[in-house]
Amino acid sequence: MKQKGRLYFAIFVVLVFGVGWLQSWNVAFGILNMCLISAIMALGVNIQWGYAGLFNAGIMGFIALGGLSAVLISAKPVSEAWSTGGLDILGSLIISGMTVLVILHVRKKIAPPLRIWIIIAVSLIGYWLFQGLYSPAVEQIEKINPALTGYLGGLGLPIIVSWLIGGLVAAGGAWLIGRISLGLRADYLAIATLGISEIIIAIIKYEEWLTRGVKNVTGLPRPVPYEVDLIETRWFASLAEIFSANPVAMASLLVKLCYFILFLGVLAILMWLSERALKSPWGRMMRAIRDNRDAASAMGKDVTGRHLQTFVLGCAVCGIAGAMLVTLDGQLVPGSYAPLRYTFLIWVMVILGGSGNNWGSVLGGCIIWFIWIQAEPLGYALVEAVTLPFEDSYWLKHHLIENAAQTRLILMGAILLVVMRFAPKGLIPER
């Protein structure tokens, strides 16, 4: 990383310290934790776009798969739901998988005139058997205490395990999607990934037996202590007395500091692996494919296979970030997955930082999230200052103050335009 990059990171650290000094250290560390998660998301997108030139417009779906993994791994199993319809759900999923395998076998072994009719027959039989088990089971599961459960739950394991599982689940989904769509042209690939992402979100949002849908899954376990438990311990009470601090605020700060250490450790590991990959012969090959696909193919490189590798790796990193995000929130809110937040904003981070440069992606993730959060209070302050001469009852003043939060959207668009015009390679360009 060059001197200019170190300067940018130093400015970001100063800004965070300014928030802590002027607003609250709890606010500062809350922003910092989300900056680290955003940096990991941007790093995953940079692996796809910066290494191989793959335009993934469905980032949101893979982040959601990571969040879903956090629920399936850490939530407590609902024994009544499993006894009522859990086995039928598993049976229906096995039937659907076997149906797909039979169809694939028929496509390879049966000649065209007869093949289509056999595929139709297998599909109809498989669908009939699937629905016979699936629909009654779902209805029974969702009736079980819907205010609190109404779903199967998870495995009850430590939630930190879901970070790795979330990456693996997202990687598996990416492999399946990549096998289908990576042969498409860049614009068609973007459309395909966007559509598949929306399908993933729809499943998470409306399959209540799996995620409770819009009722949300709350109360997920933490990998760090709870504030209430800290306040009740003697050593913490003594520490709060030494610093003459409010125990509640100090407990919240200590929890955020624990999250910060965990998230920073994950980011450091991913950065080390990404840098090693980028500087290896594999990384040089990926950049050669990105810069001239036809020439690389003529040299004997398996372009589609290497693209699939990169696509899977990038989605795995996004899945890890998605599981970390749900861990930090302590809940899964399917309705919160919006393309603006989990696709467009991540792309702005990569473009601002510098595509093809891992340090640039981390910097872009930190800066854009910091601006995204601080734009709202600054927008209110700016609007109030501008409308100060007006009377409180004036309609324009009321309208501007009511919509001050939308200044963050204007600011993001302005940042993207300025960067594309004056620094198209980002703040820390690729070397």
Secondary structure by P-SEA (a helix, b strand, c coil): ccaaaaaaaaaaaaaaaaaaacccaaaaaaaaaaaaaaaaaaaaaaaacccccccccaaaaaaaaaaaaaaacccccaaaaaaccaaaaaaaaaaaaaaaaaaaaaaacccccaaaaaaaaaaaaaaaaaaaccaaaaaaaaacccccccccccccccaaaaaaaaaaaaaaaaaaaaaccccccaaaaaaaaaaaaaaaaaaaacccccccccccccccccccccaaaaaacaaaaaaaaaacccaaaaaaaaaaaaaaaaaaaaaaaaaaaaaaaaacaaaaaaaaaaacaaaaaaaccaaaaaaaaaaaaaaaaaaaaaaaaaaaaccccccccccccccaaaaaaaaaaccccaaaaaaaaaaaaaaaaaaaaaaaaaaaaaacccccccaaaaaaaaaccaaaaaaaaaaaaaaaccccccccccc
